Amino acid sequence: MPTPQPADAASTFPPPAVVEQRDGLDRAPHETARGVDLWRFVKKLQTGRTLSEDEWTALIEGRTPDLADRLFAQARAARDEAYGRAVYLRGLIELTNFCKNDCLYCGIRKSNRQARRYRMSVDEVLACCTQGYAQGLRTFVLQGGEDPWFAQDKIVAMVRSIRRQHPDCAITLSLGEWPHDAYAAFRAAGADRFLLRHETADDGHYAMLHPTSMSPDRRKTCLFDLRRLGYQVGSGFMVGSPGQTARHLARDLAFLKELNPHMIGIGPFVPHRHTAFRDEPAGSADLTLFLIGCLRLMLPRALIPATTALNSVDAQGRMRGLAAGANVLMPNLTPPQYRGSYDLYNGKATSGLEGVENIARLRRQLEEAGYQVPLARGDSAVAVERA
Ligand code: SF4
């Protein structure tokens, strides 16, 4: 039986924004939703678990604070039914900030000559896992740019070492696009999960955010390969990225419905000072929260983090994210000497409750808010495909 819910932090904490935020979307006048009963769409989502592209667009464009509060209440109930009051913690290890790619929004893109580059040794990674294990973490997320130095055999060896050292833990990789055989080799070595955000499901919008060497079809192929290989797969997108419209977001939601991932990570776009998007406003925390609520109703069994990016634009983002339907947090296990260099966007939160050194405080805060923090891998309730 679900325990009583805490006050709806998503609505009771006004967001003290630390960066300028894009308040809303690039709206086309003919796409506004005035006069439409949007609550009807929320109810439809709750029962049918999907909406048409037009309905999604209308819901996103016409959202109001009151509608958001009612959506969050439904989203919390759906989350509690699937997972109870558990909030799962994952230890994030930012392995390397070298990247061969040049995504236009990214602070560690290869053409940013001002980035201080680093890559961790396997021994350093294992030491992070040991530290995280002692703090009660049972999932390690190895994240990095697409660094050619970390060739397939190096990653296989690293995954094997972690698997040997921590047989009871989940190993999650977030290391970009690879051929099918490489994904298969990582899986055989002991990797359980893979995170690969699609970022935007609209081809034209994808082309605005990425160099021509990158392809949205390739990204989607990777995601479906990962699913077929038996990974628990995570995907997701940025909210408020330059040029994004409600229609684009509707396509993101439709794509996620089709993929049916085990994990979904979304966060507001935040500009980086050494990219072409340096003067663009950040995405809205409120819209990100609204979409977390929508995702929870659409895919109630997915694991959904309250992301660092959300917490970076809104000091209460972590608790507001949970109150909107999220159920995962990712404390940072990266050694302090590297953490500041994994500089994806301006003002990325790396200290305070984001850091593993404060995990006891984080647990206390969660428990005081009525959540449980199990000492467990926290596997997804979405069924894994057979390889
Ligand atoms: S978003 Fe990822 S793939 Fe793109 S440049 Fe940044 S680290 Fe590399």
Residues whose N, C-alpha, C, O or C-beta is under 5 A from the ligand:
A	BS01	SF4	C99 N101 D102 C103 C106 I108 R109 G144 G145 E146
